[in-house]
Amino acid sequence: MAEETPAAGAQADGAAPQLNVLAQYVKDLSFENPKAPDSLRPREKSPNINIQVNVNGKPLSDTDFEVDLKLEAKAQDEDGSVVFACDLVYSGIFRITGVPKDSLHPVIMIECPRLLFPFARQIIAESTQRGGFPPLMLDPIDFAALYRQRAAEVQLQQAAAEGADTSKPN
């Protein structure tokens, strides 16, 4: 009789991978409208909007992790003056089991923020709307591409640091 192998993604002990959301919450929220009420008047050109995204994760226990999704939206006129700024740190606590150790970091940095994003997007939209502007509807974010980009940046920094260390005289 043939030996059965665990399903793809399952650990050898047979536990299927699980990702559970234990809690999600606004950790920090700021909305600034520094030129109100002038900023609310009709304008000829739409402001330039810059969006910054950052993800951080930290372990709370062997299976529980807090993940922060930080979104920063800043609208500026052509002269660089700020029309509005909205900063949000939306966090979640996740229980992750049955995931191999070498796959844990990508799950924390890709899948967890992917689950948080729709809620954070809604908070940004409501905040900008309540600030007197049309709701800012953020485009979907490819967290896998963001993860790969950040990993490549870290590798470049490590290579540069190693190159600097080897060029020093003994």
C-alpha positions in Angstrom: 0.0 0.0 0.0 1.3 3.5 -0.9 2.3 5.8 1.9 0.1 8.9 2.1 1.7 12.3 2.0 0.3 15.4 3.7 -1.7 17.8 1.5 0.2 20.6 -0.1 0.9 23.3 2.5 0.2 21.1 5.5 2.9 20.3 8.0 4.1 16.8 8.4 2.1 16.4 11.6 -1.1 16.7 9.5 -2.3 20.0 10.8 -3.9 22.0 8.0 -2.7 25.6 7.8 -5.1 28.0 9.6 -5.2 31.8 9.7 -7.8 33.2 12.2 -8.5 36.9 12.8 -8.8 37.3 16.6 -9.2 41.1 16.6 -8.9 44.1 14.4 -8.8 47.8 15.4 -7.8 51.3 14.7 -4.5 51.8 16.4 -3.9 55.4 15.2 -5.9 57.7 13.0 -5.2 61.3 12.0 -6.9 63.6 9.5 -5.7 67.1 8.8 -7.3 69.8 6.7 -4.9 72.6 7.3 -6.4 75.2 5.0 -10.1 74.7 5.8 -12.4 76.3 4.8 -10.4 77.5 1.8 -9.4 74.0 0.8 -13.1 73.1 0.4 -13.8 75.6 -2.3 -14.1 74.3 -5.9 -10.7 74.1 -7.6 -9.7 74.0 -11.3 -7.3 71.1 -10.8 -7.5 68.1 -8.6 -4.7 67.9 -6.0 -1.9 65.3 -6.4 -2.5 62.5 -4.0 0.5 60.4 -2.7 -0.2 57.1 -1.0 2.4 55.4 1.2 1.9 51.8 2.5 3.8 50.0 5.2 3.3 46.6 6.9 4.8 45.6 10.3 4.3 42.4 12.2 5.3 41.3 15.7 4.8 38.0 17.5 2.6 38.0 20.6 3.1 34.3 21.3 4.2 31.2 19.3 0.9 31.3 17.2 -0.4 34.9 17.7 0.8 37.9 15.8 -0.1 41.6 15.7 0.1 43.1 12.2 0.0 46.8 11.5 -1.1 48.2 8.1 -0.1 51.8 7.9 -1.6 53.9 5.2 -0.7 57.5 4.6 -2.6 59.7 2.1 -1.5 63.2 1.4 -3.1 65.5 -1.2 -1.1 68.5 -2.3 -1.7 71.4 -4.7 0.7 72.2 -7.5 2.6 74.6 -5.3 3.2 71.7 -2.7 0.8 73.0 -0.1 -1.1 70.3 1.8 -4.8 70.1 1.0 -5.4 67.2 3.3 -3.4 64.4 5.1 -4.8 61.2 6.4 -2.7 58.7 8.4 -4.1 55.4 9.6 -2.6 52.5 11.4 -5.1 49.6 11.2 -4.1 46.5 13.2 -5.1 43.0 13.6 -4.3 40.1 15.9 -4.0 36.8 14.0 -3.6 33.2 15.1 -1.6 31.3 12.6 -1.2 27.5 13.0 -0.1 24.7 10.7 2.2 26.9 8.7 5.8 25.9 8.2 8.3 28.3 9.9 9.9 29.2 6.5 6.5 30.3 5.2 5.3 32.2 8.3 6.9 35.6 7.4 5.2 35.8 4.0 1.8 34.8 5.6 2.2 37.6 8.2 3.4 40.2 5.7 1.1 39.3 2.7 -2.1 37.5 3.8 -2.7 39.4 7.1 -2.6 42.9 5.6 -4.7 41.6 2.6 -7.4 40.7 5.1 -7.1 44.1 6.9 -7.0 46.3 3.8 -10.8 46.5 2.9 -11.5 47.8 6.4 -8.7 50.3 6.3 -9.7 51.4 2.9 -13.2 52.2 4.2 -11.9 54.2 7.1 -9.7 56.3 4.8 -12.7 56.9 2.5 -15.0 57.9 5.4 -12.3 60.1 6.9 -11.7 62.1 3.7 -15.4 62.4 3.1 -16.1 63.7 6.6 -13.3 66.1 6.1 -15.3 67.7 3.3 -13.7 66.0 0.3 -14.9 63.2 -2.0 -14.2 59.8 -0.5 -10.6 58.7 -1.3 -11.1 55.1 -2.6 -7.7 53.4 -2.5 -6.9 51.0 -5.3 -6.3 47.4 -4.3 -2.8 46.7 -3.1 -0.7 43.7 -4.3 0.9 42.8 -0.9 2.8 39.9 -2.5 4.5 42.4 -4.9 5.1 44.8 -2.0 6.7 41.9 0.0 9.0 41.0 -2.9 10.0 44.6 -3.5 10.9 45.1 0.2 12.8 41.8 0.3 14.8 42.9 -2.7 15.6 46.2 -1.0 16.8 44.4 2.1 19.1 42.1 0.0 20.6 45.2 -1.7 21.2 46.9 1.6 22.8 43.7 3.0 25.0 43.3 -0.1 26.1 47.0 0.1 26.9 46.5 3.8 28.9 43.4 3.1 30.8 45.2 0.3 31.6 48.1 2.7 32.9 45.6 5.3 35.2 43.8 2.9 36.7 47.0 1.6 38.1 48.0 5.0 41.7 47.3 5.6 42.6 44.8 8.3 
